[in-house]
Amino acid sequence: MMKVHFIGAGQMVEAIVRAAVNNGKLRGGDISIEDIDPARVSLLTGKYGVAASKSLAGADLVVIAVRPQDNLGAVAKSIVDRASDDVIVVSIVAGVTLAHLDTLLGAGRPVARVIPNTLTDTGYGFSGVVLNERVRPDDIQDFLESFGKVLYLEERMLDIFTGFAIAGPNYIYYFIESLTDAGVLAGLPRAQATAVVMENLVGAVEMLKRSQLHPRQLLDINNSPAGVGMHGLYELNNSDFAAGLQRSVLAAVKRTTQLANE
């Protein structure tokens, strides 16, 4: 197994570590962590058996997991001072480009940008990944797949991916909550409404996968002329649902690009 060192011990790092350790892709002894908050380091070492260390000796990957507004220059200098030139640096810092990382770390170092999905515990959800020319997918594939699926992108697509895919669970959670509320409004108990929504959601996705049909084709199959479903769709078509969802994605993408320039 590879050895991974995390600079930063926030919620995203904990989610990655938890998923990787729980599914057996990494062992706690192969992970080391440092953070300016000793309480976070203590928490993760206690829960997952990882090491609290500032040494990069033996590390195959060094993951930069600090906030965009933190002193990235100091973090990069600490990596340059402590790590060999062939150690792969993985940045999960939103908005910090490969070019900027190359400037901070020095030309010639293998660097990857990764925007992790928050669905780490499930094995679902894509992390968006961009590699510089000194990293091959095989070099980091095992690490990335320890907490979900992988989608390699051109860097110009990464902000779009962040606002659409990484924020994506928010839209799904909101939809589930709203549809459940609709069932309660119509008269179902909340527990039953919730169960129905969850079953329909999972089943609809499975139907799309199995049938390989476009969603519109399944809508046509499911709705008879002047039927119950068609009347419901008529009201949905008259609402701002689709445009509102699209505006939400565009607003999230816009905010991602703003963060990159702050």
N, C-alpha and C positions, 0 to 999 in steps of 0.2 A: 504494500500500500504506500501511496505517496505521503509525504509529510507536508502539512499545511500550517502556515503561521498567519494569524489574523492580527492586523493592527486596527484595533477598534473592537468593542465587545457589546455593541448595541443590539436592538431587537432583531435586525435582519441577520446579523452574525449568529445570534442564538438560534434563529429559525433554520439556518443552513446547517449549523453544527448538530442540532437536534435531529434533523432529517437524515443527515449523513451517518450519524452514529446509530440511530434507531434502525436504519435499513441495512446496517452492516457494511456500508461502502467505505467508511473510515472508522478507525478505532480512536477512542479518546486519547490514547498515548501517542497517536500520530498527529495530534493537533496541539498547537500552542497559541496563546492569546496574550495580548497586552492592551492596556487601555489606561487613560488618565484617571478613570474612576475605579479605585480598587474594589469597591463593592460589586461592580459588574463582573470583574475578573473572578472574585471570590464566588459569586453566584454560579458562573459557568463551570468553574473548576469543580465545585461541589456537585452540581447536577449531572455533568457529562464526563467527568474524569479527565478533562483536558488539562494541559499544563499551563501554569502562569509563568511566562518567560519573555525576556527581551532579546534572547539569543536567536539568531537566524541560522545557526550552524545546522546543516543537514536538511534545511527546508527545501522542498521542491517548488512550492508555490508560496508567495507572500501576497496576502490579500489586503488591499487598502480599503478599509471600511469606516472611514471617518466622514464627517459632514462636509458638504461643499464649501461651507464658510470657515472651516477649520484651516489651520496652517499647513496646507499641502506641501509647501516648500520644505518645511522642517521634517515632515514625514518622509518625503522623497530623499532628503539628505541622509536621514537615519538608515534608509534602505541601502543607499549607495555605500555608506560607511560600513555596513554590517553584512551585506549579502554579496555573494560572488556574482560575476557578470552574467552567468547563464541561468540564474534563478528567474523563473517566470513571475512577473508582477501582474496580479489581477486586481483591477480597480472596479469597485462597485459604487463609486462616487458619481452621482448623477451630474451630467453636464460637463464633465472634464474630458476633453478630447484626447485622442491618441497623440496628436501633435503636442499638446500641452504636457502630457505625461512624458513624452520623449524629451522635451525641454527640461523638465524637472529631474528626470532620472538619468539623462544622458543618452545620446544616440547609441544604438547597438544592443540595447537590452530588450529581451522578449516581453511584450506587454499585451494584455488583453483587457478590454472593457466588457463588463458583464452587468446587466441590469436584471437582478433576480426577481422572479415572480414570488408573490407572498403565499402561494399555495404549496409551499415546500413539503409540508407533512403528508400531502395526498399523493405525491408523485405526478400530479397533473400540473399544467401551466408551463408555458415556455419562458425561459430566461433569454433575453436578447444578448447576443454576443458579437463583438467585433475584435478581430485579431490584427496585430501588425504583422509585417512580413517575416518576423523572426519567430512566430508561433504557428504551429500546425494544430489543427483540431484534435488530433490524437494526443497531443501533449497535455490537454486539459479536459478532454471529454469525460473521463472517469470522474473527475472532481465535479464537473458541472451536472452530470447525470445523477450524482448522489443526492441532489435536492430538486429534481424535476427534469423537464425536457429542455432541449436546446434548439434555438433558432439562430443561425448565423446570418448576419445582416451586413449591408453596407453601412458605414458609419452615419451617412446622411439620413438613414432611416431610423436611427436609434431613438431620437426624440419622439418621432411619431409612434414608434413601438411602445415607448414608455407611457405616453398619454392614452394609448388605445389598449394595449395588452396588459401592462402592469397595473393600470388603474381599472382594468376590465372586471375583476371580481366586485368592485364597488357597484358597477352598473347591474351586475347579476343579483347582488344582495338587495339592492334597492328595488329591483323588479320583483323579487320573491316577497319582500315585505309588502309592497303595494298590492300584488295579486292576492296575497293572504288576507290583507285588510279588506279587499273587495269581497272575498268569500264570507268574512265575518259580517260585513255590511249587508250582504244578501241574506244572512241568517244562520250560517254554519258556525258551530263552536270553533274557537281559534285552533285548538289542537287538531281537529279534523281538517280544517282549512289548510293548515300548515302541511299536514301529511299529504293531502291531495296535490298541493302545489309542488312539493318536492318530488313526488312520484311522477307527476306530469312532466316536470322539467327533465329529470333523468331519462324518462321514457321517450320524450320527444327527441332528445339528443341521440339516443340509441337508434331511434327510427330513421333519423337522417343518415347516420353512419351505415346502417344496414341496407337501406333502400338506395342510397347514393342519389336520391332525388333532390332537386332544388326545394327550399322551404315553400316557395309559391306552389309547386306541384302538390306538395302534401296538404297545403291549405285548400287547394281545389278538390282534392280527394275527400277531405274531412267535412266539407260543407255542401249540403244539399240545397237546391233552390228554395229560397224563402225560409230556410231552416233557422234553428236556434243559433248555431255558430255564425251563420252569415249575418244575422242581425247584430250579434256582438261585434263582429269585425267592422260592420258599417259604422258603429259608434267610435270604434278605435281609429278608423280611417279619418273620421271627422275631428279627432283630437290632435294634439300637438306631439303625440308620443314619439314618432319616428324622428321628426325634426329636433325635438327636445333632446333625444338621445344623441343625435349627431352633433348638436351644439355642445353637449357635455364633453364629448370626445375631443372636439376641436379646442375647447377651453382648457382641457387637461394638457393637450399637446402644446398649446401656447404657453402655459405656465412652465412646462418643462424647458422650453427654449429660453424663457425669462430667467429661470434659475441658473442656466448655463452662463448667463451674462452678468449675474449679480456678484 
